[in-house]
Amino acid sequence: MRYQISGKQIDIGEALQTHVKTELGSVVQKYAERPTDANIVFSRSAHEYVCEATVHLSTGLTAQAKAHATEIYAAFDGCSDKMEKQLRRYKRRLKDHHRERAEPVELFGASSYILAAEDVAEDAEPDTLQPMIVAEMETQIQSLSVGEAVMQMELAGAPVLVFRNEGKDGLNVVYRRDDGNIGWIDP
């Protein structure tokens, strides 16, 4: 597994890098068959250290975890525990998913836009109905089954996931509802 360990405006020592590689490697190896790479970023937020970890699996799925603590090792250990809990929860499905799927998840390119929030008073009318685009980025849309999409959304900790439904070749959306259930939009 390839590791990319970095710090945002903080130095990451050799001892911390070794600790991250051994601990995260053992956690991921236990629950996922063939992880491809891991990206770990350490940063500061006021008086706390923040650790964000993203692990890409050979099946195309991604697991993410984030934790913060007053010490950098404690922040990583919390993040590692969250990653282990997610992978343990989905271990059976990850392994079953890999057996059913002979090839990695197919990805399709798409554009992603960030729109500016409008500061309009309650009584005032907006100047135009066209939103101002702040940023434009390339993104990837995965080709998944509905069950895999729900699992990917949970692993990523995302509130919503847009995916291409393998069964129908159309774009679908799964999202976390306010009542805690999962919603699925199939146009």
N, C-alpha and C positions, 0 to 999 in steps of 0.2 A: 504494500500500500504506500502511495506517495503522500507525504505530509508537507503542508505549507503552514508554518507556524510564524505568525508575525505579531507585532505590537504597534498600536497607534500611539505614537509619541511616548512610548516607553521601551526600554531595552529588554529583550528576552534573552536570558542567559542560557548557556549550554546545559546546565543542570535542569532547568525548567523544560527545555526542549526534549531532553532525554526522558524526563518524567512523563511528559505528554505522550511521547511515542510509545512508551511501554504500557502505560495505563489505558490509553484510548485503544491501542492496538489489541490488548487482551480483551477489552469489553466488546469491541466490534467483531473480533475473530470468533468470540463465543456465540454470537447471535446471528451474524451475517456470513454467508459462505465466502463471497469474494468481493470485499470492498475494493474500490479502485483508488480513491484518493480522499484525503481529509484536509479541510481548511480550518485552522484554528486562529482566531484573532483575539488578542488581549488589548484592553483599553482601560482608561480611567473615567469614572463618573463621580465627580466630587471626591469624597474620601474612600470610595470603593473601587475595586478592580472588577472589570466585566470580562467574562470569557464567552465567546460565541464559537460554536463548533458546527461544521457542516460536513457530513460524510456522504459521499456518492457511492452507491452500490452498483455492482456489475449489471444488475437488472434494469438500471436506469432510474431507480427510485432514489430519493434523497432524504436523509434524516438530519434534523437540526435541533440544537439545544443551546440554551443561553442561561447563564447564572452570574450572580455577583456576590462579592464578599469583601471584607476589609483586607484580606490577604490574598495574594495572587494564586498561591497553591490551593487555597480553600475555594476560590472562584472556579478554578479548573476542576477540582474534585466535585463540586456541585453540578457543574456542566456535564461531567462524565457520568455522574449518577443519573441525571435526567436522560442522557443519551441511552444508558443501559436500560432504564425503565421503558423507554419507547421501544427499543429493539426487542426487549424481552416480551413486551405486550404483543408485538407483531411477528415474533419469531416463526410461529407455525405458518402464518400467511406468507411471510417472506420466502420461506423454503418451498412451500407449495407453489407460490407464484413463479419461482425460478424453474421448477420442474415443468409446469404447464407452458411456460414461455421459452421457446427455443432460441429466440433472438432478443437482444436488448430492446427497450422501449423505443419506438420510433418517434422522432422529434420533427416538428414543423416550425419554420420560422414565422414570426409575426412582429408587428410593431407595437410598442407600448408607449403611451403618452402620459405625461404628468400635466394636469391642467391647473392653472392658478385659481386659488380661492378668491371669490369676489367679496370685497368689503362694501356692501351696499346697505344703506339704512333701510329699515322696515318699510317706510312709506315711499322711498325713492325707486324709480324705475331703472333697470340696468341700461347702459348706453347701447349695448349690442347683445344679441343672443349667441354670438360666436364666442366660445371660451378662448382665453389666451393660453397657448401651449408653452409650458415652461421648459420641458425636456422631452426628447424623443429617444427611445432606446429599442434595441432588438431584444426579443424574448423568444423562448422556445415553448411550444405547446406540445404536450405529450399525447401519444395515442395509447389509451388505457381502457380497461373495462371499468364499469361503475364501481365495483368493489375495490379495484386497485386505485382508483381516483380518490375514494374516501380514505383509504389507507395512506396514500401520499399526502393528502391534506392534513391528516392527523400527524404524520411523521414530521411534516414541515412546520406544524403549528400555525398554519395559515387559516384565516376565516373563510376563504373562498378559493376554489381551484377551477380554472377553465381547462378543459381537455377535449380531445377528439375521441368520440366513442368508437371503439373498435367494432362493435356490433352493427352500427348504423352509419358509420362514416360521416357523422355530423358533429358540430361543436356542442358540447354539453357543459353544464356548470353544476358543481356540488358546493354547498355552503353550510355553515353552522348557523342554525336558527336561534332566535332569542330564547326559545324554550329548551335549548340544549340538544334538540334532535338535528339530524342532517337533512337538508333539502336538496333535491335534484331537479334541475331544469333540463328538459329534453325537448327542444323545439321541433 
